C-alpha cells in the first residue's frame, strides 16, 4: 500500500498488547527481583503491585525513586531469563491484525524488547510477516523516546497514525510523536482512569472494542 492510499497506519506494542508475557513474569520475578531489591518478593506481592508501568510497579513494591539504570538492569535480567521462553499470543491477535489490514490499514510494531528477543518471539508466533516495519529498543531508542516511530513513519500525517499499547510508557511515546494512543487491557486492570488522565485516547478490553475505536477515528 502506498502511503497516500492507506487509510491509517496502526502501530502495535508487543508485550501485553499482542503477547501474554505476564503469565511467566510473576514466576521469574521471584528469582530476579531480590537480586536488585535486596529482599524477597513473592509472586503474590508482585501480582498485587503490578501495573503496566515500570516506575509505578517498583514504587508499589516500595522503591522510592527507581532509576533508569535500576529498571534497565531488571529488564535485562528478565530478557535473559526469557530468552528460550515463547510467550503465548493474546487470543484473537492475528485475526485482528489481518482484519485491520483488510480495511486498507498498514500495521507496524514498536516494542521495548531488543531486536534479538523481539524477532524470536514474533517469528515464533508467526507475526513478523504481518508488519510493514518493526522497531526495537536497540535499533533506535528505548520508549518513550519516539525515535522508532520517526524511523518507521516519516512524512506520514500524524492524524493517520494510531499506537495501540498497554502502558503509560506507550502513552508518553505517542504524545511525544504527536499521535493518539489506544490502550488495551486484556487482564482486568483497575487503572483505567489513570491511563485516561495520562492521555490515552481510550481504554478497551476486547479486540471488537479496539476495532470500533479505529473505525470511528480513522
C-alpha positions in Angstrom: 0.0 0.0 0.0 1.3 3.4 -0.9 1.2 5.9 2.0 -1.3 8.3 0.3 -3.6 5.4 -0.4 -3.5 3.9 3.1 -6.5 4.7 5.3 -4.4 4.5 8.5 -1.2 3.3 10.0 -1.6 1.2 13.1 1.4 0.6 15.3 1.3 -2.2 17.8 3.2 -2.6 21.1 4.3 -6.2 21.7 4.3 -7.3 25.3 0.9 -7.0 26.9 -0.7 -5.9 23.7 -0.1 -8.8 21.3 1.6 -11.4 23.6 0.9 -12.5 27.1 4.3 -12.1 28.8 2.6 -11.5 32.2 1.9 -15.2 32.9 5.6 -16.1 33.1 6.6 -12.7 34.5 5.5 -13.3 38.1 7.3 -16.7 38.3 10.7 -15.4 37.2 10.5 -12.2 39.2 10.6 -14.3 42.4 14.2 -15.1 41.4 15.2 -11.8 39.8 13.8 -9.0 41.9 15.7 -10.0 45.1 19.0 -9.5 43.3 18.2 -5.9 42.7 15.9 -5.1 45.7 17.8 -6.9 48.4 14.7 -8.7 49.7 12.3 -11.5 48.9 9.4 -10.6 46.5 6.8 -13.3 46.2 4.8 -13.8 43.1 1.7 -12.8 45.1 3.3 -9.5 46.1 4.4 -8.8 42.5 0.9 -9.5 41.2 -0.7 -7.2 43.7 1.8 -4.4 42.9 1.7 -4.9 39.1 0.7 -2.1 36.7 2.0 -1.9 33.1 4.3 0.9 34.0 7.8 0.0 35.3 8.3 3.1 37.5 4.9 2.8 39.2 5.3 -1.0 39.6 8.6 -0.6 41.5 7.1 2.3 43.6 4.3 -0.1 44.5 6.9 -2.5 45.7 8.5 0.2 47.9 11.3 1.5 45.7 11.0 5.3 46.2 12.8 6.6 43.1 13.6 3.7 40.7 16.3 5.0 38.4 16.5 4.2 34.7 19.6 2.1 35.4 17.8 0.1 38.1 14.9 -0.6 35.8 17.0 -1.5 32.8 19.1 -3.9 34.9 16.0 -5.8 35.8 14.7 -5.7 32.2 18.0 -7.1 31.0 17.8 -9.9 33.6 14.2 -10.7 32.6 15.1 -10.8 28.9 17.9 -13.2 29.7 15.6 -15.4 31.8 13.0 -15.4 29.0 15.4 -15.9 26.1 14.1 -19.5 25.5 10.5 -18.8 26.6 8.0 -18.3 23.8 5.1 -16.4 25.5 1.6 -17.1 24.2 -0.2 -14.8 21.8 -3.2 -12.9 23.2 -6.2 -14.8 21.7 -7.6 -13.2 18.5 -4.5 -11.1 17.9 -3.5 -12.4 14.5 -7.1 -12.3 13.3 -7.5 -8.7 14.5 -4.3 -7.6 12.7 -5.5 -9.2 9.4 -8.9 -7.6 9.8 -7.2 -4.2 10.2 -5.2 -4.8 7.1 -8.3 -5.7 5.2 -9.6 -2.2 6.0 -6.7 -0.8 3.9 -4.6 -0.1 7.0 -0.8 -0.7 7.4 0.5 -2.3 10.5 3.8 -1.9 12.4 5.5 -3.0 15.6 7.2 -0.7 18.2 8.4 -2.7 21.1 10.5 -2.2 24.2 12.2 -5.6 23.5 15.7 -5.7 21.9 15.7 -6.9 18.3 17.0 -10.4 19.0 14.3 -11.1 21.6 11.6 -9.4 19.6 12.3 -11.2 16.4 12.5 -14.5 18.2 9.0 -14.0 19.7 7.4 -12.5 16.6 8.8 -15.1 14.3 8.0 -17.9 16.7 4.3 -16.8 16.8 4.1 -16.2 13.0 3.5 -12.5 13.4 6.6 -10.9 11.8 5.3 -11.2 8.3 2.2 -9.1 9.1 4.1 -5.9 9.6 5.4 -3.3 7.2 8.2 -2.4 9.7 9.4 -3.1 13.2 11.4 -1.1 15.6 13.1 -2.3 18.8 14.8 -0.6 21.8 18.2 -1.3 20.4 17.5 -0.3 16.7 16.6 3.3 17.6 16.0 4.5 21.2 14.0 2.9 24.0 10.5 4.0 24.7 9.1 6.6 25.4 11.6 8.2 23.0 9.7 8.3 19.7 12.7 7.7 17.5 11.4 4.3 16.5 8.1 5.9 15.3 10.1 8.5 13.4 12.1 5.9 11.6 9.0 3.9 10.5 6.6 6.7 9.7 8.4 9.6 8.2 6.2 12.1 6.4 3.0 10.4 7.3 0.3 12.7 8.6 0.0 12.3 12.3 -3.8 12.2 12.2 -3.5 8.9 10.2 -1.3 7.1 12.8 -2.5 5.2 15.9 -0.4 3.5 18.5 -2.0 0.5 20.3 -0.3 -0.3 23.6 -0.9 -1.2 27.2 1.1 1.2 29.4 1.8 4.8 30.3 5.1 4.5 28.6 3.2 3.9 25.3 1.0 6.9 26.0 4.1 9.1 26.6 5.7 7.9 23.4 2.6 8.6 21.4 2.3 12.1 22.9 6.0 12.8 22.1 5.3 11.8 18.5 2.0 13.7 18.4 -0.4 10.8 17.8 -3.2 9.1 19.5 -2.7 6.1 21.8 -5.3 3.4 22.3 -4.7 1.4 25.4 -5.8 -2.3 25.6 -6.4 -4.1 28.9 -6.8 -7.8 28.5 -6.2 -8.6 32.1 -8.9 -6.7 34.0 -6.8 -3.8 35.4 -8.2 -1.2 37.7 -6.2 1.8 36.5 -8.3 2.9 33.5 -8.9 6.4 34.9 -5.2 6.8 35.5 -4.5 5.8 31.9 -7.1 8.2 30.5 -5.8 11.0 32.8 -2.3 10.3 31.4 -3.5 10.9 27.9 -4.9 7.7 26.5 -7.5 8.3 23.8 -9.5 5.4 25.2 -9.1 2.1 27.1 -10.6 -1.0 25.6 -10.8 -4.6 26.8 -11.6 -6.5 23.6 -10.5 -6.6 20.0 -14.0 -5.7 18.9 -13.9 -2.5 21.0 -10.5 -1.7 19.5 -11.9 -2.2 16.0 -14.8 0.1 16.8 -12.5 2.8 18.1 -10.4 2.6 14.9 -13.4 2.8 12.6 -14.8 5.8 14.5 -11.5 7.7 14.4 -9.8 6.7 11.2 
